[in-house]
Amino acid sequence: MGWFEAYVGSFPHMDQAFSSRPFHIHLVSDSTGETVSTVARAAVAYFRDIETVEHTAILVRTQSQMNRVLKQIDQYRGIALYTLADEELRTVFETECRRLRVPTLAILDPVVAALSTILGVEPAASRPGAQHRIDREYFQRIQAMEFALTHDDGQLAAQAEDADVVLVGVSRTSKTPTAMYLANRGVRVANIPVVPGIELPRWIEEGTGSALIVALTTSPDRLSILRRARLSSIGVGADADYSDRVRIRDEVIDANRMYARMGWPTIDVTGRSIEETSASVLELMRKRQDSK
């Protein structure tokens, strides 16, 4: 039995040990911290009854920086998840955490070890931030982000024919955040609002563009809540046309009828996260590419 398993086993009732107080999770990285943060949050989501507190330390590359991290870990005991490429710094971190009786987990180690075994190849020496290299793919993501910003909320809609994806939908159906998430994956996305009485760009109506057009919809009740919250956040009183439930219902029904008439794939974003909606769009892109 390893030290980590032995440590966890020293708590006979882990569910009782942390159910009545916050459980501290230290996320330590010598790079941006994106990897360790994403994995940690995905794992924590499985434990709904546990209150967690994140302590994030990024760009940890010197001994003095590590000392500050260890001081915080000592103050708030819990678990430490990390990605550290420097072997010397990593050894210091693991040794001190063991002394403090704080369990640690190098989140990439199991995957790297499995790949090494399967491929029969030893992993090369790593360096901080190696996965964030500046290459062609990186610049493709930057260009996609710029494209999404330039073509956000109907801007330059007539010139968006060369987009990879065009998101259409009535106001407050998460078009912009979905577009930005996809752009970070290197997808060139334009988003165009569907507004009663206002025609869409001719190339969309005529289907002459090369972009995949995806419609986003949601329930009228949810839309009414979102629109009222939006008006309140900008200090504007209730607008009958914008947030009235009956008008919203008619607006959504008319929009959905248009999507069906145009044959556009439609995603209901009610109860969906941006990540889930984006995954559905990527799957539509894959199927379209396969069909070609």
Buried (B, 14 or more C-beta within 10 A) or exposed (E): EEEEEEBEEEEEEEEEEBEEEEBBBBBBBBBBBBBBBEBBEEEBEEEEEBEBEEBEBBEBBEEEBBEEBBEBBEEBBBBBBBBBBBEEBBEBBBEBBBEBEBBBBBBBEEEEEEEEEEEEEEEEEBEBBEEEEEEEEEEBBBEBBEBBEEBBEBEEBEEBBEBBBBBBBBBBBBBBEBBBBBBBEBBBBBBBBBEEEEEBBEBBEEEEBEBBBBBBBBBBEBBBBBBBEBBEEEEEEEEEEBBBBEBBBEBBEEBBEBBEEBEBBBBBBEEBEBEEBBBBBBEBBEEEEEEE
